[in-house]
Amino acid sequence: MQESALKTSLIIPPSQRALFAQCELGSLSTSPGVDIAWLALKHPNPKGSIVFSNGRIEAFIKYLELYQAFYDAGYSVYALDHRGQGLSSRLTPNRHMGHVAHFADYLTDFHTFMEHVVRPRAKEPLFLSGHSMGGAIGTLYLQEHPGIFRAACFSAPMYGICLPMNKVFIRWLAHKLDASAKGLPNYILGGKDYTPAPFAKNDLTKSEVRYQGYRELYEQNPQLQLGSPTNRWLLEALDACDESVLAARETKVPLLVLQAGEDTIVDNKAQSRALGGLCELLTIEGARHEIFMELDAARDKAIAALLSFFDNYMKP
């Protein structure tokens, strides 16, 4: 899809339209039938560039407020929508299914994005940020390509998932139910299409203003909506979590993990197991899973820590 079509397909909140007008949008083919949507926000005099990898269900357009903070700090910003979500190609006839055949496909897409979009445009040094699933993708990417980014900082990275039952049983059940090998990807047990929870019952943030803004964005742009994951996604994600813990612990790139003190989505114990060597952890007390969309006190602390961490590695 051309930039003009991508831009006109979106309804942006009035408070963010000025920043959005400065963004370049594009689409990149990464494999047969899969196009990845991306965003570039170029600073006129950048001191470096931040690449952002979003989480499951998310779209890059959700984070315009965060990009503004990065831009105000002197950075250009680059982001993509992972396959199967946001404005990128959906992988199932029911576009609400959160599906991926292989978690490694996310890394292939990310590398293509880096080589064809980011590196030809971006001012170095390059820094990597991301949230939740995007943090797991980013951590594994750092392991495969340690020489590209100067440092990385992830919000509530998906190094483990909070599950309702024992992981061994969940893995067995998902494997038993998975029909993707027959070409019929199916929801996890109890999975459903996009269904917004009321603020009072949400596990993502304590900020009602930011939560309602996120839900309104998805209501006004239904093409962004995504529901529960498939059994195949869950199987792939569980393996990727285990691999991410080891990759973070052995990282050759300085890495800061921002841990949400009240997270019920990803497993904080798994994040703690990732510590060691160049991997550090900062707990944002009082924050739920969506640290970058939290109340100002928690959000500001997280963003300040990220920017300070990157400043420490501005020079080789």
Backbone bond lengths (Angstrom), bond angles and torsions (degrees), N, CA, C in turn:
res aa  C-N    CA-C-N  psi(-1)  N-CA   C-N-CA  omega(-1)  CA-C   N-CA-C  phi
1 M - - - 1.460 - - 1.527 109.29 -
2 Q 1.320 117.30 136.98 1.448 122.18 -179.57 1.534 110.89 -73.03
3 E 1.351 115.10 158.93 1.462 119.72 -177.24 1.516 111.76 -56.18
4 S 1.330 117.43 -44.13 1.457 120.38 -177.25 1.518 111.10 -60.76
5 A 1.338 116.61 -40.58 1.466 120.55 179.73 1.523 110.94 -68.77
6 L 1.335 117.35 -40.13 1.460 120.43 177.98 1.521 110.70 -62.55
7 K 1.326 116.71 -44.12 1.463 120.31 -177.28 1.523 111.86 -67.79
8 T 1.325 116.20 -45.21 1.466 118.94 -176.97 1.517 112.06 -73.06
9 S 1.340 117.50 -13.99 1.463 119.94 179.23 1.519 112.01 -79.60
10 L 1.337 117.39 -7.77 1.460 121.36 -174.04 1.527 111.57 -111.45
11 I 1.327 115.18 141.09 1.457 121.98 172.25 1.525 107.23 -104.74
12 I 1.324 116.75 115.54 1.456 122.89 -173.15 1.526 109.80 -105.40
13 P 1.347 118.38 139.29 1.469 120.11 176.87 1.528 111.14 -57.70
14 P 1.314 118.01 143.39 1.481 121.13 -177.16 1.525 113.32 -53.21
15 S 1.325 117.77 -37.77 1.466 120.83 -176.32 1.524 112.82 -67.34
16 Q 1.340 117.57 -16.26 1.461 120.70 -175.63 1.528 112.95 -114.69
17 R 1.320 117.08 3.49 1.468 120.07 -175.45 1.517 112.88 -68.54
18 A 1.324 117.66 -34.24 1.460 119.83 -179.66 1.524 110.58 -64.40
19 L 1.339 117.04 -43.79 1.469 120.03 178.14 1.525 110.13 -67.07
20 F 1.334 116.98 -42.93 1.460 120.83 -177.89 1.524 110.79 -61.17
21 A 1.330 116.85 -34.14 1.464 120.53 179.78 1.525 111.42 -62.90
22 Q 1.333 117.19 -24.78 1.457 121.12 179.81 1.538 112.24 -84.52
23 C 1.320 116.86 -10.43 1.465 121.03 -175.10 1.530 111.42 -83.22
24 E 1.311 115.16 142.25 1.461 122.25 170.29 1.523 107.28 -97.96
25 L 1.327 117.20 132.03 1.449 121.92 176.93 1.511 109.60 -116.63
26 G 1.312 116.67 147.89 1.447 120.72 178.69 1.509 111.38 -156.38
27 S 1.324 115.31 177.35 1.454 122.02 179.96 1.518 108.78 -137.77
28 L 1.320 116.52 138.09 1.452 122.79 -172.79 1.519 109.76 -130.20
29 S 1.331 117.84 128.13 1.452 121.63 176.82 1.526 109.33 -80.71
30 T 1.328 116.56 122.62 1.464 120.56 -177.27 1.526 113.42 -110.31
31 S 1.320 117.29 -19.31 1.462 123.35 175.65 1.519 107.34 -164.24
32 P 1.328 118.46 165.10 1.463 119.27 -176.94 1.527 112.82 -53.59
33 G 1.312 115.44 122.28 1.458 120.39 177.45 1.508 115.51 81.54
34 V 1.326 117.86 2.76 1.464 120.78 -177.79 1.527 110.01 -122.06
35 D 1.328 115.79 117.38 1.459 122.62 175.38 1.518 108.66 -114.17
36 I 1.325 115.68 132.87 1.456 121.92 -178.28 1.528 109.32 -106.33
37 A 1.321 116.86 123.92 1.461 121.44 177.41 1.526 109.52 -82.98
38 W 1.335 115.64 143.41 1.463 119.61 -178.83 1.524 111.39 -141.18
39 L 1.319 114.27 162.44 1.463 122.65 -179.71 1.522 109.29 -132.20
40 A 1.338 116.31 141.04 1.459 121.97 174.22 1.524 108.81 -131.85
41 L 1.317 115.84 128.15 1.461 122.52 176.88 1.530 107.07 -120.54
42 K 1.313 116.13 102.13 1.466 120.52 -174.61 1.524 111.39 -90.66
43 H 1.315 114.91 126.72 1.455 121.34 174.30 1.533 108.31 -80.26
44 P 1.344 119.10 142.35 1.471 119.67 -178.12 1.530 113.58 -66.78
45 N 1.334 116.45 -26.00 1.466 120.28 179.68 1.531 108.93 -142.69
46 P 1.338 117.32 68.04 1.464 120.29 -171.53 1.524 113.61 -72.82
47 K 1.318 114.97 143.57 1.460 119.30 171.84 1.519 111.10 -90.49
48 G 1.335 115.79 -7.77 1.457 122.75 179.13 1.512 108.87 172.37
49 S 1.329 116.27 -171.66 1.465 121.16 -177.39 1.523 110.59 -136.17
50 I 1.318 115.65 139.89 1.463 122.02 176.34 1.520 108.57 -112.16
51 V 1.318 116.00 127.10 1.462 122.62 174.70 1.519 107.47 -101.42
52 F 1.338 116.87 131.26 1.467 120.80 -175.77 1.523 110.87 -116.78
53 S 1.338 115.09 131.88 1.473 123.53 -179.20 1.525 108.20 -116.15
54 N 1.336 117.30 109.86 1.465 119.63 -173.21 1.524 113.42 -82.34
55 G 1.321 114.98 174.43 1.462 121.31 -174.43 1.517 113.72 -91.80
56 R 1.329 115.52 179.66 1.464 120.50 178.14 1.524 109.49 -62.41
57 I 1.314 116.13 143.11 1.465 125.41 -178.03 1.529 111.66 82.15
58 E 1.327 117.74 -21.98 1.459 120.23 -167.09 1.528 113.85 -84.12
59 A 1.344 113.65 165.66 1.459 123.38 174.35 1.515 107.51 -131.43
60 F 1.333 116.74 150.01 1.468 118.54 -176.63 1.519 112.64 -60.36
61 I 1.320 116.80 -26.73 1.459 120.85 -176.85 1.528 111.89 -68.21
62 K 1.328 117.15 -18.04 1.465 122.43 179.09 1.524 111.58 -65.00
63 Y 1.339 117.13 -24.17 1.463 121.28 -168.78 1.530 113.72 -106.24
64 L 1.319 118.75 24.93 1.461 119.89 -179.47 1.530 112.09 -59.12
65 E 1.314 117.29 -36.53 1.468 119.64 178.78 1.531 110.60 -63.81
66 L 1.322 117.15 -38.56 1.462 120.86 177.64 1.524 110.54 -68.12
67 Y 1.332 116.79 -42.69 1.467 119.69 178.36 1.524 110.92 -59.65
68 Q 1.333 116.43 -35.39 1.461 119.85 177.84 1.526 110.80 -60.81
69 A 1.345 116.48 -40.52 1.463 120.36 178.49 1.521 110.98 -64.96
70 F 1.333 116.75 -41.27 1.463 120.63 177.42 1.540 110.51 -64.39
71 Y 1.314 115.15 -44.40 1.476 121.37 -179.73 1.528 110.56 -61.84
72 D 1.329 116.62 -44.65 1.463 121.25 179.80 1.524 111.59 -63.44
73 A 1.341 116.57 -26.05 1.463 121.20 178.48 1.528 112.04 -84.74
74 G 1.350 116.91 -0.88 1.455 120.41 174.83 1.512 115.95 102.52
75 Y 1.328 117.52 13.22 1.464 120.99 -177.13 1.528 112.20 -106.28
76 S 1.326 115.94 146.38 1.456 120.99 161.41 1.524 107.38 -80.82
77 V 1.340 116.26 156.06 1.463 120.68 -175.41 1.525 109.72 -130.49
78 Y 1.339 114.97 137.93 1.465 122.16 177.08 1.526 108.13 -131.39
79 A 1.332 116.47 136.86 1.463 120.43 -178.26 1.519 109.61 -147.85
80 L 1.330 115.58 158.22 1.459 120.98 177.53 1.515 110.06 -136.84
81 D 1.327 116.28 159.99 1.455 122.33 168.96 1.517 107.75 -99.60
82 H 1.330 116.40 123.80 1.455 119.84 -179.46 1.523 111.18 -64.66
83 R 1.316 115.61 154.72 1.470 119.16 179.08 1.526 110.15 -55.10
84 G 1.336 115.00 143.04 1.457 120.27 178.16 1.511 115.20 85.14
85 Q 1.337 117.94 4.09 1.464 119.31 -179.21 1.525 110.88 -154.56
86 G 1.340 114.98 172.02 1.458 120.32 -178.86 1.520 111.42 58.58
87 L 1.333 115.64 -135.06 1.459 121.52 179.69 1.526 112.45 -93.34
88 S 1.320 117.39 1.06 1.463 121.06 178.77 1.527 110.64 -81.12
89 S 1.329 115.59 169.13 1.466 120.89 -177.37 1.525 111.39 -58.03
90 R 1.315 116.12 134.61 1.463 121.46 172.03 1.526 107.92 -85.99
91 L 1.327 115.90 152.20 1.463 120.93 -169.09 1.517 113.90 -110.53
92 T 1.335 117.52 1.84 1.461 121.39 -178.83 1.528 109.18 -134.27
93 P 1.328 118.31 154.18 1.467 120.56 176.89 1.532 111.74 -56.48
94 N 1.323 116.67 -38.71 1.459 121.01 172.35 1.524 107.38 -86.73
95 R 1.329 117.46 104.55 1.458 121.41 -171.91 1.529 113.00 -69.60
96 H 1.329 117.40 -4.89 1.460 120.16 177.64 1.523 112.29 -83.44
97 M 1.317 118.19 -13.06 1.462 120.53 -178.08 1.524 110.80 -75.75
98 G 1.329 116.17 127.64 1.451 121.42 175.38 1.519 109.77 -84.97
99 H 1.337 115.95 100.50 1.466 119.31 -168.95 1.518 111.48 -131.74
100 V 1.321 115.36 148.09 1.461 121.85 166.77 1.525 106.77 -150.71
101 A 1.321 116.44 140.88 1.464 119.92 179.75 1.523 110.88 -75.68
102 H 1.334 115.83 -41.04 1.468 121.80 -179.58 1.524 108.19 -142.01
103 F 1.319 117.57 130.77 1.463 120.04 179.48 1.522 111.16 -58.69
104 A 1.325 116.20 -30.43 1.469 120.60 178.63 1.523 112.15 -61.08
105 D 1.339 117.63 -21.67 1.462 120.13 177.51 1.531 111.25 -61.93
106 Y 1.337 116.15 -34.56 1.457 119.51 177.10 1.532 110.54 -61.46
107 L 1.329 115.97 -40.31 1.461 119.84 -178.92 1.524 111.50 -69.80
108 T 1.334 116.63 -37.30 1.466 120.56 176.54 1.524 110.41 -62.21
109 D 1.334 116.27 -44.81 1.464 120.70 177.61 1.527 110.68 -61.08
110 F 1.317 115.57 -44.22 1.460 119.94 -177.40 1.529 110.81 -63.60
111 H 1.311 116.61 -40.79 1.461 119.76 179.98 1.530 110.79 -66.77
112 T 1.320 117.47 -40.31 1.463 120.54 176.93 1.518 110.59 -62.16
113 F 1.322 116.50 -42.11 1.463 122.36 175.90 1.526 110.72 -59.90
114 M 1.324 116.74 -44.86 1.466 120.23 -179.90 1.530 111.36 -63.02
115 E 1.320 116.53 -44.38 1.468 120.71 -174.07 1.521 113.29 -75.41
116 H 1.336 117.31 -32.79 1.466 120.14 -173.31 1.531 114.05 -103.99
117 V 1.317 117.40 -18.07 1.463 119.94 -178.57 1.524 111.33 -117.63
118 V 1.329 117.04 -55.62 1.462 120.14 -171.24 1.523 112.83 -72.80
119 R 1.308 117.42 -58.56 1.469 119.75 -171.50 1.539 113.24 -62.96
120 P 1.344 119.59 -34.27 1.475 117.83 176.03 1.536 113.31 -69.39
121 R 1.350 118.40 -20.59 1.454 121.52 -174.41 1.528 113.98 -108.90
122 A 1.319 117.48 -31.44 1.457 121.35 -163.55 1.516 113.30 -80.86
123 K 1.325 114.20 144.83 1.465 121.77 172.34 1.536 107.84 -84.67
124 E 1.314 116.18 127.15 1.461 119.93 176.50 1.533 109.61 -79.27
125 P 1.350 117.77 158.95 1.463 127.47 4.35 1.534 112.38 -75.66
126 L 1.327 114.83 155.62 1.453 121.98 179.01 1.527 109.82 -99.66
127 F 1.330 115.33 136.70 1.463 122.00 176.22 1.528 108.57 -126.09
128 L 1.322 115.73 149.33 1.463 121.09 -176.37 1.522 110.04 -116.42
129 S 1.326 115.72 131.66 1.458 121.49 173.57 1.522 108.26 -131.65
130 G 1.322 115.78 168.49 1.457 119.19 179.89 1.510 110.54 176.33
131 H 1.318 114.52 173.48 1.467 120.69 -177.39 1.524 110.45 -133.64
132 S 1.318 116.29 135.52 1.464 124.40 169.55 1.537 112.12 54.67
133 M 1.341 118.30 -116.29 1.455 120.06 177.95 1.519 110.94 -57.39
134 G 1.330 116.80 -35.63 1.459 120.51 177.74 1.513 112.02 -63.04
135 G 1.343 117.00 -28.85 1.450 120.45 175.34 1.513 112.42 -70.57
136 A 1.335 117.05 -37.76 1.465 120.45 176.02 1.521 110.49 -65.65
137 I 1.327 116.26 -44.08 1.467 120.31 177.04 1.523 109.50 -59.75
138 G 1.324 116.17 -46.97 1.455 120.58 -178.61 1.515 112.70 -62.87
139 T 1.324 117.51 -40.41 1.467 121.16 -179.77 1.520 110.97 -63.89
140 L 1.313 116.80 -43.98 1.460 120.25 178.80 1.523 111.00 -68.54
141 Y 1.335 117.04 -32.42 1.460 119.97 176.73 1.528 111.02 -66.94
142 L 1.319 117.25 -40.32 1.464 120.81 177.09 1.528 110.91 -60.01
143 Q 1.314 115.93 -36.68 1.465 120.11 179.10 1.523 110.73 -66.46
144 E 1.324 117.13 -40.12 1.461 121.25 -178.31 1.521 112.06 -77.91
145 H 1.335 117.27 -31.19 1.477 121.46 -174.88 1.532 108.96 -133.85
146 P 1.323 118.19 72.07 1.471 121.14 -172.95 1.520 114.88 -72.12
147 G 1.321 119.25 -11.61 1.457 120.37 -173.74 1.515 115.86 -97.68
148 I 1.335 118.37 5.86 1.468 120.57 -174.00 1.517 112.19 -93.30
149 F 1.339 117.63 -45.68 1.458 121.79 -175.30 1.522 111.37 -100.61
150 R 1.324 116.19 142.85 1.457 122.28 178.92 1.533 110.60 -75.85
151 A 1.351 116.51 -38.13 1.465 121.97 179.38 1.527 107.80 -161.98
152 A 1.340 116.20 167.14 1.467 120.91 -178.87 1.516 109.89 -142.34
153 C 1.333 116.01 151.04 1.464 122.03 176.38 1.521 108.52 -143.72
154 F 1.339 115.82 123.97 1.464 120.47 -176.88 1.518 111.28 -118.86
155 S 1.322 115.16 138.33 1.452 123.10 175.26 1.526 109.74 -90.50
156 A 1.339 116.30 121.26 1.465 121.94 176.65 1.525 112.39 43.56
157 P 1.346 117.82 55.49 1.467 118.99 -176.30 1.525 112.41 -63.60
158 M 1.319 115.06 145.97 1.466 122.20 -177.10 1.536 109.98 -80.94
159 Y 1.347 115.07 76.18 1.456 120.69 175.03 1.524 110.55 -93.39
160 G 1.296 115.82 -7.10 1.461 123.55 176.62 1.515 107.13 -168.91
161 I 1.325 117.40 154.95 1.461 121.93 -178.10 1.519 109.16 -116.88
162 C 1.326 117.16 135.91 1.462 121.01 174.94 1.531 108.16 -72.48
163 L 1.308 116.37 114.28 1.463 122.25 -174.12 1.522 110.72 -110.89
164 P 1.332 117.51 152.22 1.471 120.18 -179.02 1.521 113.07 -75.72
165 M 1.343 116.97 -17.13 1.460 121.24 -179.21 1.527 109.49 -142.73
166 N 1.306 116.10 -179.88 1.458 122.67 179.27 1.529 111.37 -54.84
167 K 1.345 116.48 136.11 1.456 120.72 -175.87 1.524 112.41 -61.08
168 V 1.300 117.50 -36.74 1.463 120.37 179.58 1.530 110.38 -62.10
169 F 1.337 115.67 -43.36 1.473 119.48 178.61 1.529 111.11 -67.15
170 I 1.342 116.94 -42.89 1.468 120.82 179.71 1.524 110.18 -60.43
171 R 1.325 116.09 -42.95 1.463 119.77 179.10 1.530 110.78 -63.52
172 W 1.328 116.43 -43.01 1.476 120.74 178.95 1.531 110.36 -61.85
173 L 1.344 116.62 -44.15 1.462 120.87 -177.98 1.525 110.99 -65.63
174 A 1.328 116.81 -44.59 1.466 120.22 179.91 1.524 110.71 -62.42
175 H 1.331 116.37 -39.80 1.465 120.27 177.91 1.531 110.67 -64.62
176 K 1.317 115.91 -39.71 1.469 120.98 -179.42 1.532 111.02 -66.15
177 L 1.325 116.66 -37.72 1.464 121.15 -175.55 1.523 113.66 -87.19
178 D 1.327 116.83 -20.56 1.467 120.94 -174.57 1.527 111.68 -62.28
179 A 1.330 115.81 123.87 1.465 121.16 179.17 1.521 111.50 -115.23
180 S 1.342 117.20 15.42 1.460 120.03 -175.21 1.522 112.18 -66.93
181 A 1.335 118.10 -27.62 1.466 120.46 178.72 1.530 111.09 -63.76
182 K 1.322 116.17 -23.77 1.463 121.35 177.61 1.530 111.05 -92.98
183 G 1.321 116.28 8.29 1.460 119.98 -178.71 1.507 113.38 78.57
184 L 1.349 116.69 21.25 1.455 121.12 -177.41 1.529 110.71 -128.96
185 P 1.333 118.02 67.22 1.464 119.26 177.62 1.521 110.66 -53.48
186 N 1.322 116.31 138.33 1.464 119.83 -175.50 1.524 110.60 -136.50
187 Y 1.336 114.43 153.17 1.452 120.92 -179.16 1.532 111.81 -62.05
188 I 1.331 115.50 151.78 1.456 120.23 167.45 1.527 108.31 -59.46
189 L 1.312 117.00 163.19 1.463 121.66 -179.87 1.532 109.05 -57.31
190 G 1.331 116.40 122.73 1.460 121.50 -178.33 1.513 114.03 85.66
191 G 1.332 117.68 1.60 1.455 121.20 -178.80 1.525 112.18 -69.36
192 K 1.338 115.77 156.24 1.464 119.94 -176.98 1.524 110.46 -156.68
193 D 1.324 115.89 168.20 1.457 122.17 176.03 1.530 110.45 -64.37
194 Y 1.336 115.45 170.16 1.456 122.02 -179.18 1.519 110.91 -48.89
195 T 1.334 116.11 122.70 1.457 122.36 -179.49 1.521 108.25 -140.98
196 P 1.327 118.51 100.99 1.462 120.26 -177.05 1.523 112.26 -68.41
197 A 1.322 115.62 131.73 1.465 120.58 176.27 1.522 109.49 -84.50
198 P 1.319 118.57 146.39 1.467 119.72 174.31 1.528 109.64 -64.61
199 F 1.330 116.53 154.23 1.456 120.34 -176.15 1.522 112.10 -54.36
200 A 1.325 116.79 -40.19 1.465 120.65 -176.08 1.528 112.37 -62.19
201 K 1.325 117.36 -21.23 1.466 120.58 -177.89 1.525 112.77 -111.29
202 N 1.329 117.04 12.54 1.457 118.62 -176.40 1.534 110.92 -86.15
203 D 1.353 115.03 148.69 1.466 122.14 178.87 1.525 111.97 -106.09
204 L 1.332 118.24 10.76 1.454 121.06 -169.71 1.516 113.85 -96.72
205 T 1.331 117.72 -42.34 1.462 120.34 -173.24 1.526 110.88 -156.57
206 K 1.331 115.63 155.97 1.460 121.19 174.06 1.526 111.51 -93.92
207 S 1.319 116.57 -3.75 1.462 120.70 -179.88 1.528 109.68 -87.52
208 E 1.322 116.31 106.35 1.464 119.60 -179.79 1.514 111.16 -67.01
209 V 1.341 116.57 -36.75 1.461 119.91 -179.19 1.523 110.46 -62.60
210 R 1.327 117.81 -48.11 1.468 120.40 -178.75 1.529 110.88 -70.58
211 Y 1.314 117.58 -35.59 1.471 119.55 179.00 1.525 110.86 -65.34
212 Q 1.318 116.76 -47.03 1.460 119.78 -179.76 1.526 110.77 -66.16
213 G 1.340 117.10 -34.91 1.454 119.65 176.52 1.517 111.83 -62.76
214 Y 1.334 116.22 -40.55 1.465 121.44 177.81 1.528 110.88 -64.02
215 R 1.320 116.52 -44.43 1.473 119.59 -179.65 1.528 111.26 -67.10
216 E 1.317 117.39 -39.02 1.467 120.16 178.00 1.524 110.84 -64.88
217 L 1.329 116.41 -38.35 1.469 120.24 177.41 1.522 110.49 -58.60
218 Y 1.335 116.98 -42.12 1.467 121.03 -179.00 1.527 112.14 -75.70
219 E 1.320 117.20 -28.45 1.463 119.84 175.71 1.525 110.36 -71.05
220 Q 1.324 117.15 -39.58 1.455 121.72 -178.79 1.525 112.13 -77.63
221 N 1.328 116.31 -21.02 1.469 121.99 179.28 1.529 109.02 -126.82
222 P 1.334 117.93 72.83 1.468 120.78 -174.09 1.530 113.89 -61.15
223 Q 1.341 117.34 -17.61 1.459 119.66 177.50 1.524 112.09 -66.14
224 L 1.339 117.31 -13.83 1.462 121.61 178.59 1.528 112.66 -87.47
225 Q 1.301 117.31 -16.02 1.463 120.86 -171.02 1.522 112.53 -65.97
226 L 1.328 115.17 142.71 1.460 122.18 177.85 1.518 108.52 -144.55
227 G 1.329 115.87 143.77 1.455 120.87 -178.83 1.516 112.48 -100.97
228 S 1.309 115.26 -145.01 1.471 121.92 -177.07 1.525 110.98 -71.37
229 P 1.338 117.21 163.68 1.462 120.19 176.99 1.523 111.77 -79.58
230 T 1.317 114.66 162.66 1.455 120.59 173.80 1.532 109.70 -86.47
231 N 1.308 115.29 167.14 1.469 120.22 176.29 1.530 110.96 -61.50
232 R 1.322 117.34 -37.34 1.463 120.07 179.53 1.522 110.48 -66.45
233 W 1.351 117.65 -41.43 1.462 119.63 177.06 1.525 109.89 -58.93
234 L 1.331 116.79 -44.85 1.461 120.05 -177.43 1.525 111.24 -62.03
235 L 1.312 117.68 -43.75 1.462 121.00 178.80 1.528 110.78 -61.37
236 E 1.312 116.28 -45.52 1.460 120.72 179.55 1.526 111.09 -65.20
237 A 1.327 116.53 -39.70 1.463 120.83 -177.67 1.523 111.48 -68.27
238 L 1.316 117.69 -39.56 1.469 120.28 179.44 1.524 110.81 -61.45
239 D 1.314 116.74 -41.58 1.467 120.06 176.95 1.526 110.55 -66.12
240 A 1.333 116.71 -41.56 1.458 120.96 -178.98 1.527 111.23 -64.73
241 C 1.328 116.97 -34.85 1.472 120.00 177.10 1.525 110.59 -59.59
242 D 1.316 116.17 -49.39 1.468 120.31 -179.63 1.525 111.07 -60.50
243 E 1.323 116.57 -41.65 1.460 120.91 180.00 1.535 111.20 -67.37
244 S 1.340 116.67 -35.07 1.460 120.95 -178.32 1.523 112.04 -67.61
245 V 1.327 117.21 -37.27 1.462 120.52 178.70 1.523 110.11 -59.62
246 L 1.322 116.10 -47.23 1.462 120.18 179.72 1.529 110.89 -66.38
247 A 1.333 116.80 -41.03 1.469 120.68 -179.56 1.523 111.18 -63.60
248 A 1.330 117.47 -38.94 1.465 120.72 179.05 1.526 110.50 -68.40
249 R 1.317 116.53 -42.43 1.460 120.17 -177.80 1.523 111.54 -64.51
250 E 1.335 116.10 -29.67 1.462 120.50 -177.14 1.528 112.51 -107.06
251 T 1.332 116.95 14.89 1.464 120.28 -174.36 1.526 112.35 -58.16
252 K 1.313 114.70 141.19 1.470 121.79 173.92 1.526 111.43 -96.43
253 V 1.338 116.03 -1.62 1.461 123.08 179.43 1.532 107.85 -113.54
254 P 1.331 119.60 128.35 1.466 120.42 178.45 1.533 111.05 -52.30
255 L 1.328 115.72 130.96 1.464 121.04 -171.11 1.524 109.86 -136.19
256 L 1.332 116.34 127.57 1.459 122.49 174.91 1.520 109.44 -112.15
257 V 1.320 116.02 124.30 1.462 122.50 176.21 1.520 108.46 -99.21
258 L 1.318 117.31 120.74 1.456 122.70 173.13 1.524 107.74 -93.18
259 Q 1.306 115.69 109.91 1.459 121.25 -175.89 1.524 110.35 -96.98
260 A 1.329 117.39 129.95 1.464 121.80 177.19 1.529 108.75 -81.57
261 G 1.331 116.45 119.28 1.455 120.55 -174.23 1.512 114.47 -60.62
262 E 1.350 117.65 -26.19 1.468 121.38 -178.23 1.522 111.71 -117.77
263 D 1.324 116.46 36.56 1.470 120.88 -177.46 1.521 110.78 -72.87
264 T 1.338 116.13 132.43 1.468 121.46 173.69 1.528 111.04 -122.06
265 I 1.326 116.53 8.59 1.463 121.53 -178.26 1.528 110.48 -100.88
266 V 1.325 116.92 -51.87 1.461 120.95 176.72 1.525 109.17 -110.08
267 D 1.332 115.41 161.90 1.455 122.63 -171.63 1.530 110.71 -89.48
268 N 1.327 116.83 110.73 1.458 120.45 179.80 1.526 112.10 -66.46
269 K 1.318 118.10 -29.08 1.463 120.02 178.18 1.527 110.75 -64.13
270 A 1.313 116.83 -35.46 1.467 120.42 177.76 1.524 110.10 -66.79
271 Q 1.344 117.07 -38.65 1.459 119.82 176.35 1.525 110.82 -62.28
272 S 1.313 116.93 -40.70 1.463 120.45 179.25 1.522 111.35 -65.06
273 R 1.317 116.94 -32.96 1.476 120.07 177.74 1.524 111.76 -69.53
274 A 1.320 116.62 -17.93 1.469 120.51 -178.59 1.523 112.72 -81.68
275 L 1.313 118.18 -10.61 1.454 121.46 -175.28 1.522 111.88 -69.71
276 G 1.331 114.41 148.38 1.456 120.52 178.26 1.506 110.49 141.23
277 G 1.328 116.57 149.53 1.461 119.62 178.97 1.509 111.58 62.45
278 L 1.319 117.36 -119.03 1.464 122.51 -176.67 1.525 112.91 -92.90
279 C 1.321 117.86 6.13 1.465 121.50 -179.73 1.522 109.99 -99.78
280 E 1.340 115.73 118.31 1.458 122.66 179.11 1.527 109.78 -111.97
281 L 1.337 116.22 163.30 1.465 120.95 179.80 1.519 110.46 -136.04
282 L 1.323 115.44 137.17 1.460 122.26 173.24 1.517 108.00 -127.94
283 T 1.323 116.89 122.23 1.457 120.87 178.27 1.525 109.75 -87.49
284 I 1.316 115.81 127.61 1.461 122.11 175.21 1.529 106.55 -95.66
285 E 1.312 115.65 95.72 1.462 120.80 -175.54 1.524 110.87 -63.44
286 G 1.319 115.36 141.58 1.456 121.08 177.96 1.507 115.00 82.31
287 A 1.341 117.28 -5.00 1.470 120.48 -177.76 1.517 110.98 -90.62
288 R 1.317 115.33 140.76 1.458 120.96 168.08 1.531 108.58 -87.10
289 H 1.306 116.87 -169.82 1.462 122.56 -169.32 1.527 113.71 -55.71
290 E 1.329 117.27 -43.30 1.471 121.61 -175.32 1.529 110.31 -85.07
291 I 1.321 117.05 74.94 1.469 121.09 -174.97 1.523 111.63 -59.66
292 F 1.332 117.62 -40.65 1.468 120.89 -177.24 1.526 112.52 -74.89
293 M 1.350 116.93 -3.50 1.466 120.64 176.63 1.524 110.83 -122.90
294 E 1.328 115.63 22.69 1.452 121.10 -177.40 1.534 111.71 -83.41
295 L 1.333 114.42 -179.54 1.461 120.21 171.01 1.524 109.06 -57.00
296 D 1.321 116.57 154.57 1.456 120.85 -170.88 1.528 113.90 -54.16
297 A 1.320 118.09 -41.22 1.464 120.39 -175.33 1.514 111.28 -59.74
298 A 1.334 116.92 -48.41 1.463 120.86 -179.73 1.520 111.15 -71.68
299 R 1.325 116.49 -44.18 1.465 120.77 -178.73 1.523 110.97 -62.09
300 D 1.326 116.61 -46.87 1.461 120.26 -178.38 1.526 111.31 -62.69
301 K 1.332 116.99 -38.99 1.468 120.62 178.15 1.526 110.38 -62.26
302 A 1.328 116.72 -42.27 1.463 121.20 -179.07 1.526 111.44 -65.86
303 I 1.329 116.58 -46.55 1.470 120.18 -178.69 1.524 110.39 -65.83
304 A 1.334 117.40 -39.98 1.468 120.57 178.53 1.522 110.62 -62.89
305 A 1.335 116.71 -39.99 1.463 120.50 179.17 1.524 110.59 -65.89
306 L 1.332 117.30 -41.63 1.463 121.49 178.00 1.528 111.01 -60.80
307 L 1.324 116.42 -49.28 1.466 120.25 -177.09 1.528 111.23 -65.54
308 S 1.327 116.44 -38.46 1.461 119.82 177.95 1.526 110.95 -65.73
309 F 1.324 116.09 -40.50 1.462 121.13 178.69 1.528 110.61 -61.95
310 F 1.323 116.33 -45.39 1.475 119.44 178.43 1.523 111.62 -65.22
311 D 1.337 116.58 -38.10 1.471 119.20 178.93 1.514 111.78 -60.19
312 N 1.342 115.76 -33.44 1.464 120.17 179.83 1.538 112.64 -63.67
313 Y 1.343 114.95 -22.43 1.467 119.15 -176.52 1.531 111.35 -117.42
314 M 1.329 115.50 23.19 1.456 119.31 179.60 1.533 111.06 -63.53
315 K 1.326 116.21 -34.43 1.467 120.55 177.97 1.520 109.89 -108.02
316 P 1.325 118.83 144.37 1.474 121.46 -178.74 1.531 111.23 -57.66
